[in-house]
Structures are given as structure tokens and as C-alpha cells.
Amino acid sequence: MAGKTNQGRSIQKVTVGHGDKVVLIQSEIHGNEKTGTVALLNILKNLGQSNSPEVKKVLDELTIVAIPMMNVDGSELDRRGNEMKWSEVVGKFPQLSNAKPTWNYYTTPRSGDDYASKPGFDVNRDFNPDLNYVPKPQDFPGASEKPGWFITPEAQTLRDTYKGLKSKFGKVDVFIDLHHQGFPYLEGTAERATMSISGKFVPNPSTPEGAKYAEYADDFKYDFSRQLTLTAYNALQAKGNSVFTNISLYDQSIDLPGTALGTFALNGSGTVLFEVSGQTQNFGQKKNGQLVKTVETGLMGIINGVTDGSVHNLNPSDYEKIPESSSTPGI
């Protein structure tokens, strides 16, 4: 067990392998985004049961730490946020008694979810690049483009898992976050994207745009993040002309230090986002199976590429050749 949710449910952590390269994978930080959980459990089952030489190599080279369901309370309610009142936050952090609730605090219905009776937070905006940050009243209510606060037990659990791995191994080589999105198109086409991927969540601290993150410049591994993303993309393209090859690049203009991806990127990890298109309840069994297999294929591409080191042979600039996403179909 990695920790407990605000409602006291267990957040489970699974570790496989005993190598020096550390891969941390998280799914369902948004409780209604479940495809990644199924895919991750399938991979863990295979790694735990297979005796193949390929799997043995993975386990020898990597330590894979997986949190298949981060937001267990949200999953039980089948909604994006956790279940936590602002008064509970103030109870744990009395210094916030006169602060305004955070911008990501849900108190009104969202997409049919009744936050009026069971308010909660978007946990994936509750991270801070300073892993030892303590909430300060002047940092509230915050904003999307600013760091978060580690006020939710769920975010604290992932932070503590990350810190524990850094303490034991010296670094967390790779962090992968599994999500859902809407229904974008591959830019310039009328084809729906099956999944969007990305290795960019904050601007490069070495550029003028990212100068505000200059203190993290020495740790920032954007090239490696791009190589990891390319490894997933190439594994999917190798499937041939099919739904698995309709992979787009997620929005590259975002600046989100308050996400787990932004925070861990600034702390030296290669980071990758998977955004499967649509919620699982929107599709039938066949389509859901294809989405799960898409995530599995991309994840195993990264796992294999890190295991054999081939990820480092990729040209990071090829990342920009991945088709971008578009909200409207091309002509």
C-alpha cells in the first residue's frame, strides 16, 4: 500500500523488477479515466507470470513501480475529482483558515457529477516542483499555470512515493501518467485520434519562456522525454494501418507545473502523458478493448526501449514530426 485517500481507502502500489532504472507509472488520478488502469494491470500480470527471456531482461534492468488507481475515492464515485471538503483542508493546514479555496476545488455539478453534496479537488493540479513545499496562505487560490500545494492525501501519496524512490535509487528515470481526453482529430485530417501523447508539460527552463523554472534547468531532461514519447509512438506505428496508428501529439503550449507530470519533469524525470480519447463508458466492448491495447502497446514500447537502451538512439527532434491534435477535422 502506498497510502490512503481522503476517505480512508487504500491506494495500492505494485513493484516488479529489481533493476537500477526506475519507471513510475500512474493511472486514474482522475476517477472516471479507467482505461489506463486496465492496461496497467494487464502488463503487471504478464510481467509477474511470464518466464520469457524478454520479461526476465525487463525485470533485471528495471524497477517498475505502478499505482494503478490513484484516486480511489473518485473511482468509486466515477468522477474526475476526489472527495474532500475545503474545511478538511483547513483542518489539516490551520494556516489556511483565511485563505480562499483553490481554483481546482469542485463544488458545483461537473459533467453530471454531484459535487454540490460531495465536493472535491482535481488532484492532478495539486503538485509542486518543490517536493518539500508546505502550503502558504499567499499561494491560494492559485491558478492553472501555477504550482499546486500537496493539500490532498492522494497527491501527497504520489509525492512521497516519488521521493522514496529518489532516496533509494538516486533518481526516478521515467514517470508515465495515463489519462483520458475528448475526441480530437489528427491535424489536417478527418481521422479521430485514438490517443494523444506528449513529453512536454512546462516550458524548457533553458529558454526565455521557461526562465521562471531556471532553478530546475540542470535536472530538466526534455530530450529524454521526447525520446520516450517517440518510443511509444513508434511501437504503435509498427502495428500497421489501424486504429492503433491514429496517434497525435497533445497540446504543446501548456504550462502546468501543478500537474504530476510538470512537477516530476522539473525534478529530473523523463515524463510521458497518454491521453486515450473518450471515456470508457462511451464505447462498446470492442472499442474499449482497442483502447486498452493501445495503452498497453505504447507502455510496452517505452518499457522495452528503456530496458535495452534503444530509446537513447532516437533523434529527439523527430518528436516534432508526430501529427498534432486538432479540435476540428481537416479538409
C-alpha atoms as a printed R data frame, in Angstrom:
    type eleno elety resid chain resno       x       y       z
1   ATOM     1    CA   MET     A     1   0.000   0.000   0.000
2   ATOM     2    CA   ALA     A     2   1.305   3.444  -0.936
3   ATOM     3    CA   GLY     A     3  -1.101   5.469   1.193
4   ATOM     4    CA   LYS     A     4  -4.748   6.237   1.854
5   ATOM     5    CA   THR     A     5  -7.288   8.502   0.187
6   ATOM     6    CA   ASN     A     6  -9.104  11.266   1.996
7   ATOM     7    CA   GLN     A     7 -11.956   8.837   2.666
8   ATOM     8    CA   GLY     A     8  -9.556   6.231   4.033
9   ATOM     9    CA   ARG     A     9  -9.427   3.847   1.066
10  ATOM    10    CA   SER     A    10  -6.125   2.153   0.290
11  ATOM    11    CA   ILE     A    11  -4.002   3.413  -2.608
12  ATOM    12    CA   GLN     A    12  -2.245   0.308  -3.848
13  ATOM    13    CA   LYS     A    13   1.309   0.236  -5.162
14  ATOM    14    CA   VAL     A    14   2.849  -2.650  -7.119
15  ATOM    15    CA   THR     A    15   6.588  -3.086  -7.678
16  ATOM    16    CA   VAL     A    16   8.071  -5.531 -10.178
17  ATOM    17    CA   GLY     A    17  11.700  -5.931 -11.203
18  ATOM    18    CA   HIS     A    18  14.962  -5.258  -9.412
19  ATOM    19    CA   GLY     A    19  16.970  -3.166 -11.853
20  ATOM    20    CA   ASP     A    20  18.642   0.204 -11.418
21  ATOM    21    CA   LYS     A    21  16.410   2.019 -13.927
22  ATOM    22    CA   VAL     A    22  13.250   3.245 -12.213
23  ATOM    23    CA   VAL     A    23   9.935   3.591 -14.064
24  ATOM    24    CA   LEU     A    24   6.962   5.018 -12.137
25  ATOM    25    CA   ILE     A    25   3.552   4.640 -13.791
26  ATOM    26    CA   GLN     A    26   0.305   6.129 -12.523
27  ATOM    27    CA   SER     A    27  -3.271   5.705 -13.681
28  ATOM    28    CA   GLU     A    28  -6.675   7.064 -12.705
29  ATOM    29    CA   ILE     A    29  -5.679  10.202 -10.856
30  ATOM    30    CA   HIS     A    30  -8.988  11.281 -12.393
31  ATOM    31    CA   GLY     A    31 -11.503   8.767 -11.103
32  ATOM    32    CA   ASN     A    32 -13.516   8.440 -14.323
33  ATOM    33    CA   GLU     A    33 -10.493   7.671 -16.536
34  ATOM    34    CA   LYS     A    34 -10.231   3.914 -16.257
35  ATOM    35    CA   THR     A    35  -8.694   2.525 -19.459
36  ATOM    36    CA   GLY     A    36  -5.139   3.020 -18.248
37  ATOM    37    CA   THR     A    37  -5.879   1.073 -15.067
38  ATOM    38    CA   VAL     A    38  -6.962  -1.999 -17.034
39  ATOM    39    CA   ALA     A    39  -3.963  -1.753 -19.376
40  ATOM    40    CA   LEU     A    40  -1.518  -1.327 -16.499
41  ATOM    41    CA   LEU     A    41  -2.929  -4.311 -14.604
42  ATOM    42    CA   ASN     A    42  -2.642  -6.453 -17.743
43  ATOM    43    CA   ILE     A    43   1.024  -5.514 -18.112
44  ATOM    44    CA   LEU     A    44   1.764  -6.189 -14.442
45  ATOM    45    CA   LYS     A    45   0.104  -9.600 -14.705
46  ATOM    46    CA   ASN     A    46   2.238 -10.516 -17.710
47  ATOM    47    CA   LEU     A    47   5.449  -9.298 -16.103
48  ATOM    48    CA   GLY     A    48   4.646 -11.209 -12.939
49  ATOM    49    CA   GLN     A    49   3.745 -14.501 -14.607
50  ATOM    50    CA   SER     A    50   5.855 -14.784 -17.743
51  ATOM    51    CA   ASN     A    51   9.123 -16.720 -17.773
52  ATOM    52    CA   SER     A    52  10.193 -15.481 -21.196
53  ATOM    53    CA   PRO     A    53  13.752 -14.197 -21.738
54  ATOM    54    CA   GLU     A    54  12.325 -10.830 -22.773
55  ATOM    55    CA   VAL     A    55  10.449 -10.399 -19.498
56  ATOM    56    CA   LYS     A    56  13.451 -11.604 -17.488
57  ATOM    57    CA   LYS     A    57  15.536  -8.894 -19.172
58  ATOM    58    CA   VAL     A    58  12.949  -6.250 -18.238
59  ATOM    59    CA   LEU     A    59  12.920  -7.376 -14.609
60  ATOM    60    CA   ASP     A    60  16.720  -7.434 -14.458
61  ATOM    61    CA   GLU     A    61  17.100  -3.946 -15.869
62  ATOM    62    CA   LEU     A    62  14.085  -2.070 -14.461
63  ATOM    63    CA   THR     A    63  12.294  -1.447 -11.211
64  ATOM    64    CA   ILE     A    64   8.727  -0.696 -12.283
65  ATOM    65    CA   VAL     A    65   6.516   0.915  -9.647
66  ATOM    66    CA   ALA     A    66   2.848   1.149 -10.584
67  ATOM    67    CA   ILE     A    67  -0.074   2.884  -8.908
68  ATOM    68    CA   PRO     A    68  -2.994   1.546 -10.977
69  ATOM    69    CA   MET     A    69  -5.719   3.587  -9.245
70  ATOM    70    CA   MET     A    70  -4.523   6.800  -7.624
71  ATOM    71    CA   ASN     A    71  -7.889   8.473  -6.990
72  ATOM    72    CA   VAL     A    72  -9.784   5.569  -5.438
73  ATOM    73    CA   ASP     A    73 -12.492   7.798  -3.943
74  ATOM    74    CA   GLY     A    74 -13.128   9.419  -7.337
75  ATOM    75    CA   SER     A    75 -13.173   5.995  -8.958
76  ATOM    76    CA   GLU     A    76 -15.835   4.800  -6.522
77  ATOM    77    CA   LEU     A    77 -17.931   7.867  -7.403
78  ATOM    78    CA   ASP     A    78 -16.998   7.599 -11.120
79  ATOM    79    CA   ARG     A    79 -15.994  11.245 -11.332
80  ATOM    80    CA   ARG     A    80 -12.902  13.339 -12.033
81  ATOM    81    CA   GLY     A    81 -12.155  14.754  -8.585
82  ATOM    82    CA   ASN     A    82 -11.631  13.201  -5.183
83  ATOM    83    CA   GLU     A    83 -13.999  13.657  -2.258
84  ATOM    84    CA   MET     A    84 -12.718  16.300   0.129
85  ATOM    85    CA   LYS     A    85 -14.162  19.465   1.641
86  ATOM    86    CA   TRP     A    86 -12.239  22.715   1.942
87  ATOM    87    CA   SER     A    87 -12.932  22.621   5.683
88  ATOM    88    CA   GLU     A    88 -10.980  19.348   5.827
89  ATOM    89    CA   VAL     A    89  -8.021  21.053   4.156
90  ATOM    90    CA   VAL     A    90  -8.121  23.869   6.697
91  ATOM    91    CA   GLY     A    91  -8.335  21.299   9.482
92  ATOM    92    CA   LYS     A    92  -5.053  19.772   8.306
93  ATOM    93    CA   PHE     A    93  -3.418  23.113   7.468
94  ATOM    94    CA   PRO     A    94  -4.689  25.706  10.011
95  ATOM    95    CA   GLN     A    95  -2.529  28.400   8.418
96  ATOM    96    CA   LEU     A    96  -5.050  28.399   5.553
97  ATOM    97    CA   SER     A    97  -8.022  29.400   7.717
98  ATOM    98    CA   ASN     A    98  -8.328  32.788   5.991
99  ATOM    99    CA   ALA     A    99  -7.233  31.622   2.519
100 ATOM   100    CA   LYS     A   100  -9.626  31.231  -0.386
101 ATOM   101    CA   PRO     A   101 -10.324  27.683  -1.643
102 ATOM   102    CA   THR     A   102  -8.144  26.579  -4.514
103 ATOM   103    CA   TRP     A   103  -9.203  27.237  -8.103
104 ATOM   104    CA   ASN     A   104  -9.471  23.471  -8.718
105 ATOM   105    CA   TYR     A   105 -11.991  22.881  -5.918
106 ATOM   106    CA   TYR     A   106 -15.211  21.454  -7.332
107 ATOM   107    CA   THR     A   107 -18.414  22.458  -5.544
108 ATOM   108    CA   THR     A   108 -20.892  22.596  -8.415
109 ATOM   109    CA   PRO     A   109 -22.012  19.799 -10.752
110 ATOM   110    CA   ARG     A   110 -19.493  18.992 -13.491
111 ATOM   111    CA   SER     A   111 -20.458  16.701 -16.363
112 ATOM   112    CA   GLY     A   112 -23.258  15.226 -14.283
113 ATOM   113    CA   ASP     A   113 -21.113  14.697 -11.161
114 ATOM   114    CA   ASP     A   114 -22.779  15.942  -7.981
115 ATOM   115    CA   TYR     A   115 -20.006  17.978  -6.371
116 ATOM   116    CA   ALA     A   116 -22.599  20.068  -4.557
117 ATOM   117    CA   SER     A   117 -23.175  17.351  -1.960
118 ATOM   118    CA   LYS     A   118 -19.693  15.756  -2.192
119 ATOM   119    CA   PRO     A   119 -17.150  18.453  -3.106
120 ATOM   120    CA   GLY     A   120 -13.620  17.560  -4.093
121 ATOM   121    CA   PHE     A   121 -10.436  18.569  -5.889
122 ATOM   122    CA   ASP     A   122  -8.811  17.884  -9.216
123 ATOM   123    CA   VAL     A   123  -5.915  16.009  -7.627
124 ATOM   124    CA   ASN     A   124  -3.814  16.402 -10.780
125 ATOM   125    CA   ARG     A   125  -3.415  20.102 -10.075
126 ATOM   126    CA   ASP     A   126  -2.151  19.616  -6.532
127 ATOM   127    CA   PHE     A   127   1.587  19.122  -7.219
128 ATOM   128    CA   ASN     A   128   4.508  21.446  -6.667
129 ATOM   129    CA   PRO     A   129   8.027  21.249  -8.159
130 ATOM   130    CA   ASP     A   130   9.323  21.904  -4.636
131 ATOM   131    CA   LEU     A   131   8.760  18.404  -3.265
132 ATOM   132    CA   ASN     A   132   9.108  19.745   0.293
133 ATOM   133    CA   TYR     A   133   6.611  22.562  -0.182
134 ATOM   134    CA   VAL     A   134   4.379  23.434   2.778
135 ATOM   135    CA   PRO     A   135   1.119  25.302   1.960
136 ATOM   136    CA   LYS     A   136   1.342  29.074   2.373
137 ATOM   137    CA   PRO     A   137  -1.772  31.305   2.500
138 ATOM   138    CA   GLN     A   138  -0.336  33.720  -0.061
139 ATOM   139    CA   ASP     A   139  -0.261  30.923  -2.670
140 ATOM   140    CA   PHE     A   140  -4.055  30.492  -2.631
141 ATOM   141    CA   PRO     A   141  -6.325  30.239  -4.582
142 ATOM   142    CA   GLY     A   142  -3.605  29.768  -7.217
143 ATOM   143    CA   ALA     A   143  -4.223  29.254 -10.957
144 ATOM   144    CA   SER     A   144  -3.874  26.602 -13.645
145 ATOM   145    CA   GLU     A   145  -0.460  27.852 -14.763
146 ATOM   146    CA   LYS     A   146   0.916  27.987 -11.198
147 ATOM   147    CA   PRO     A   147   2.210  25.212  -8.904
148 ATOM   148    CA   GLY     A   148  -0.132  23.330  -6.600
149 ATOM   149    CA   TRP     A   149   0.097  22.712  -2.864
150 ATOM   150    CA   PHE     A   150   0.130  18.994  -1.835
151 ATOM   151    CA   ILE     A   151  -3.060  19.501   0.177
152 ATOM   152    CA   THR     A   152  -4.769  16.244  -0.878
153 ATOM   153    CA   PRO     A   153  -3.704  12.881   0.591
154 ATOM   154    CA   GLU     A   154  -3.667  11.436  -2.914
155 ATOM   155    CA   ALA     A   155  -1.114  13.941  -4.230
156 ATOM   156    CA   GLN     A   156   0.900  13.550  -1.032
157 ATOM   157    CA   THR     A   157   0.964   9.770  -1.585
158 ATOM   158    CA   LEU     A   158   2.389  10.076  -5.093
159 ATOM   159    CA   ARG     A   159   4.862  12.745  -3.944
160 ATOM   160    CA   ASP     A   160   6.041  10.517  -1.095
161 ATOM   161    CA   THR     A   161   6.365   7.522  -3.423
162 ATOM   162    CA   TYR     A   162   8.465   9.610  -5.797
163 ATOM   163    CA   LYS     A   163  10.664  10.951  -3.005
164 ATOM   164    CA   GLY     A   164  11.139   7.469  -1.597
165 ATOM   165    CA   LEU     A   165  12.312   6.160  -4.959
166 ATOM   166    CA   LYS     A   166  14.704   9.093  -5.386
167 ATOM   167    CA   SER     A   167  16.125   8.442  -1.943
168 ATOM   168    CA   LYS     A   168  16.648   4.737  -2.670
169 ATOM   169    CA   PHE     A   169  17.824   4.861  -6.296
170 ATOM   170    CA   GLY     A   170  19.094   8.423  -6.651
171 ATOM   171    CA   LYS     A   171  16.547   9.237  -9.366
172 ATOM   172    CA   VAL     A   172  13.264   8.276 -10.974
173 ATOM   173    CA   ASP     A   173  14.238   7.776 -14.603
174 ATOM   174    CA   VAL     A   174  10.735   7.722 -16.083
175 ATOM   175    CA   PHE     A   175   7.282   8.880 -14.986
176 ATOM   176    CA   ILE     A   176   4.234   7.986 -17.095
177 ATOM   177    CA   ASP     A   177   0.728   9.297 -16.432
178 ATOM   178    CA   LEU     A   178  -2.336   7.639 -18.004
179 ATOM   179    CA   HIS     A   179  -5.398   9.781 -18.762
180 ATOM   180    CA   HIS     A   180  -8.465  10.262 -20.965
181 ATOM   181    CA   GLN     A   181  -9.324  13.198 -23.235
182 ATOM   182    CA   GLY     A   182 -12.120  14.229 -25.590
183 ATOM   183    CA   PHE     A   183 -12.306  13.301 -29.266
184 ATOM   184    CA   PRO     A   184  -9.616  15.250 -31.167
185 ATOM   185    CA   TYR     A   185  -8.666  14.769 -34.809
186 ATOM   186    CA   LEU     A   186  -5.282  14.168 -36.322
187 ATOM   187    CA   GLU     A   187  -4.372  17.643 -37.568
188 ATOM   188    CA   GLY     A   188  -5.203  18.172 -41.235
189 ATOM   189    CA   THR     A   189  -7.345  15.038 -41.473
190 ATOM   190    CA   ALA     A   190 -10.862  13.847 -40.751
191 ATOM   191    CA   GLU     A   191  -9.437  10.958 -38.701
192 ATOM   192    CA   ARG     A   192 -10.195  10.806 -34.999
193 ATOM   193    CA   ALA     A   193  -7.143  10.339 -32.812
194 ATOM   194    CA   THR     A   194  -7.216   7.128 -30.807
195 ATOM   195    CA   MET     A   195  -4.758   8.539 -28.292
196 ATOM   196    CA   SER     A   196  -2.626  11.636 -27.801
197 ATOM   197    CA   ILE     A   197   0.839  11.533 -26.246
198 ATOM   198    CA   SER     A   198   3.282  14.151 -25.032
199 ATOM   199    CA   GLY     A   199   6.625  14.745 -23.357
200 ATOM   200    CA   LYS     A   200   6.152  18.486 -22.747
201 ATOM   201    CA   PHE     A   201   4.247  19.952 -19.783
202 ATOM   202    CA   VAL     A   202   6.231  23.057 -18.836
203 ATOM   203    CA   PRO     A   203   8.494  25.238 -20.979
204 ATOM   204    CA   ASN     A   204  12.170  24.359 -21.076
205 ATOM   205    CA   PRO     A   205  13.894  26.215 -18.206
206 ATOM   206    CA   SER     A   206  16.814  26.972 -20.525
207 ATOM   207    CA   THR     A   207  14.597  29.103 -22.787
208 ATOM   208    CA   PRO     A   208  13.286  32.626 -22.168
209 ATOM   209    CA   GLU     A   209   9.763  31.223 -21.947
210 ATOM   210    CA   GLY     A   210  10.799  28.859 -19.155
211 ATOM   211    CA   ALA     A   211  13.164  31.196 -17.292
212 ATOM   212    CA   LYS     A   212  10.882  31.141 -14.243
213 ATOM   213    CA   TYR     A   213  11.934  27.494 -13.794
214 ATOM   214    CA   ALA     A   214  15.669  28.267 -14.097
215 ATOM   215    CA   GLU     A   215  16.482  26.650 -10.750
216 ATOM   216    CA   TYR     A   216  15.437  23.305 -12.275
217 ATOM   217    CA   ALA     A   217  17.365  23.694 -15.546
218 ATOM   218    CA   ASP     A   218  20.161  21.277 -14.625
219 ATOM   219    CA   ASP     A   219  17.666  18.485 -13.938
220 ATOM   220    CA   PHE     A   220  15.319  19.045 -16.865
221 ATOM   221    CA   LYS     A   221  15.521  16.190 -19.404
222 ATOM   222    CA   TYR     A   222  13.325  17.326 -22.254
223 ATOM   223    CA   ASP     A   223  15.281  15.398 -24.889
224 ATOM   224    CA   PHE     A   224  14.797  12.191 -22.921
225 ATOM   225    CA   SER     A   225  11.076  12.890 -22.539
226 ATOM   226    CA   ARG     A   226  10.824  13.343 -26.283
227 ATOM   227    CA   GLN     A   227  12.741  10.098 -26.886
228 ATOM   228    CA   LEU     A   228  10.434   8.210 -24.526
229 ATOM   229    CA   THR     A   229   7.369   9.608 -26.273
230 ATOM   230    CA   LEU     A   230   8.819   8.657 -29.656
231 ATOM   231    CA   THR     A   231   9.409   5.120 -28.402
232 ATOM   232    CA   ALA     A   232   5.714   4.774 -27.570
233 ATOM   233    CA   TYR     A   233   4.724   6.340 -30.889
234 ATOM   234    CA   ASN     A   234   6.991   4.045 -32.912
235 ATOM   235    CA   ALA     A   235   5.673   0.954 -31.132
236 ATOM   236    CA   LEU     A   236   2.138   1.931 -32.084
237 ATOM   237    CA   GLN     A   237   3.022   2.806 -35.668
238 ATOM   238    CA   ALA     A   238   4.595  -0.647 -36.036
239 ATOM   239    CA   LYS     A   239   1.097  -2.097 -35.690
240 ATOM   240    CA   GLY     A   240   0.395  -1.004 -39.267
241 ATOM   241    CA   ASN     A   241  -2.545   0.869 -40.754
242 ATOM   242    CA   SER     A   242  -5.103   0.528 -37.970
243 ATOM   243    CA   VAL     A   243  -6.780   2.354 -35.102
244 ATOM   244    CA   PHE     A   244  -3.521   1.910 -33.161
245 ATOM   245    CA   THR     A   245  -1.660   4.206 -35.548
246 ATOM   246    CA   ASN     A   246  -4.042   7.185 -35.130
247 ATOM   247    CA   ILE     A   247  -1.795   8.777 -32.514
248 ATOM   248    CA   SER     A   248  -1.477  12.543 -32.155
249 ATOM   249    CA   LEU     A   249   0.673  14.946 -30.183
250 ATOM   250    CA   TYR     A   250  -1.094  16.544 -27.213
251 ATOM   251    CA   ASP     A   251  -1.235  20.334 -26.848
252 ATOM   252    CA   GLN     A   252   2.367  21.582 -26.731
253 ATOM   253    CA   SER     A   253   1.539  25.094 -25.488
254 ATOM   254    CA   ILE     A   254   0.577  24.088 -21.951
255 ATOM   255    CA   ASP     A   255   2.430  25.248 -18.841
256 ATOM   256    CA   LEU     A   256   1.263  23.107 -15.936
257 ATOM   257    CA   PRO     A   257   3.773  22.895 -13.051
258 ATOM   258    CA   GLY     A   258   0.920  21.871 -10.750
259 ATOM   259    CA   THR     A   259   0.462  18.544 -12.522
260 ATOM   260    CA   ALA     A   260   2.375  15.427 -11.529
261 ATOM   261    CA   LEU     A   261   3.968  15.448 -14.990
262 ATOM   262    CA   GLY     A   262   5.128  19.062 -14.765
263 ATOM   263    CA   THR     A   263   6.426  18.632 -11.223
264 ATOM   264    CA   PHE     A   264   8.369  15.445 -11.928
265 ATOM   265    CA   ALA     A   265   9.744  16.765 -15.231
266 ATOM   266    CA   LEU     A   266  11.263  19.672 -13.313
267 ATOM   267    CA   ASN     A   267  12.739  17.187 -10.837
268 ATOM   268    CA   GLY     A   268  14.733  15.305 -13.460
269 ATOM   269    CA   SER     A   269  12.456  12.529 -14.711
270 ATOM   270    CA   GLY     A   270  11.708  11.746 -18.313
271 ATOM   271    CA   THR     A   271   7.941  12.209 -18.458
272 ATOM   272    CA   VAL     A   272   5.234  10.942 -20.814
273 ATOM   273    CA   LEU     A   273   1.492  11.572 -20.980
274 ATOM   274    CA   PHE     A   274  -1.019   9.131 -22.509
275 ATOM   275    CA   GLU     A   275  -4.453  10.625 -23.273
276 ATOM   276    CA   VAL     A   276  -6.883   7.989 -24.570
277 ATOM   277    CA   SER     A   277  -9.783   9.539 -26.494
278 ATOM   278    CA   GLY     A   278 -13.154   9.332 -24.753
279 ATOM   279    CA   GLN     A   279 -14.358   7.796 -21.525
280 ATOM   280    CA   THR     A   280 -14.725   4.031 -21.292
281 ATOM   281    CA   GLN     A   281 -18.488   4.225 -20.837
282 ATOM   282    CA   ASN     A   282 -18.779   5.939 -24.239
283 ATOM   283    CA   PHE     A   283 -17.776   2.799 -26.128
284 ATOM   284    CA   GLY     A   284 -18.753  -0.792 -26.563
285 ATOM   285    CA   GLN     A   285 -16.635  -3.737 -25.510
286 ATOM   286    CA   LYS     A   286 -14.723  -3.957 -28.809
287 ATOM   287    CA   LYS     A   287 -13.739  -0.287 -28.825
288 ATOM   288    CA   ASN     A   288 -12.748  -0.397 -25.163
289 ATOM   289    CA   GLY     A   289 -10.550  -3.390 -25.882
290 ATOM   290    CA   GLN     A   290  -8.809  -1.491 -28.654
291 ATOM   291    CA   LEU     A   291  -8.175   1.480 -26.374
292 ATOM   292    CA   VAL     A   292  -6.734  -0.747 -23.653
293 ATOM   293    CA   LYS     A   293  -4.493  -2.457 -26.197
294 ATOM   294    CA   THR     A   294  -3.340   0.941 -27.477
295 ATOM   295    CA   VAL     A   295  -2.180   1.924 -23.985
296 ATOM   296    CA   GLU     A   296  -0.532  -1.473 -23.436
297 ATOM   297    CA   THR     A   297   1.343  -1.230 -26.745
298 ATOM   298    CA   GLY     A   298   2.648   2.265 -26.011
299 ATOM   299    CA   LEU     A   299   3.660   1.386 -22.461
300 ATOM   300    CA   MET     A   300   5.496  -1.758 -23.528
301 ATOM   301    CA   GLY     A   301   7.253   0.254 -26.218
302 ATOM   302    CA   ILE     A   302   8.666   2.514 -23.516
303 ATOM   303    CA   ILE     A   303   9.450  -0.348 -21.136
304 ATOM   304    CA   ASN     A   304  11.311  -2.258 -23.837
305 ATOM   305    CA   GLY     A   305  13.100   0.849 -25.103
306 ATOM   306    CA   VAL     A   306  14.358   1.737 -21.628
307 ATOM   307    CA   THR     A   307  15.284  -1.889 -20.923
308 ATOM   308    CA   ASP     A   308  17.555  -2.333 -23.961
309 ATOM   309    CA   GLY     A   309  18.657   1.309 -24.129
310 ATOM   310    CA   SER     A   310  17.330   1.773 -27.667
311 ATOM   311    CA   VAL     A   311  15.337   4.804 -26.505
312 ATOM   312    CA   HIS     A   312  18.609   6.754 -26.409
313 ATOM   313    CA   ASN     A   313  19.275   6.069 -30.093
314 ATOM   314    CA   LEU     A   314  16.250   8.085 -31.209
315 ATOM   315    CA   ASN     A   315  16.583  11.642 -32.505
316 ATOM   316    CA   PRO     A   316  14.625  13.868 -30.089
317 ATOM   317    CA   SER     A   317  13.747  16.302 -32.892
318 ATOM   318    CA   ASP     A   318  11.720  13.560 -34.602
319 ATOM   319    CA   TYR     A   319   9.215  14.151 -31.797
320 ATOM   320    CA   GLU     A   320   8.037  17.235 -33.690
321 ATOM   321    CA   LYS     A   321   7.086  15.013 -36.638
322 ATOM   322    CA   ILE     A   322   4.288  13.361 -34.664
323 ATOM   323    CA   PRO     A   323   0.958  14.717 -36.015
324 ATOM   324    CA   GLU     A   324  -0.589  17.333 -33.754
325 ATOM   325    CA   SER     A   325  -4.123  17.229 -32.429
326 ATOM   326    CA   SER     A   326  -6.950  19.400 -33.703
327 ATOM   327    CA   SER     A   327 -10.384  20.062 -32.303
328 ATOM   328    CA   THR     A   328 -11.841  20.263 -35.817
329 ATOM   329    CA   PRO     A   329 -11.455  17.969 -38.834
330 ATOM   330    CA   GLY     A   330  -9.136  18.954 -41.675
331 ATOM   331    CA   ILE     A   331 -10.249  19.230 -45.268
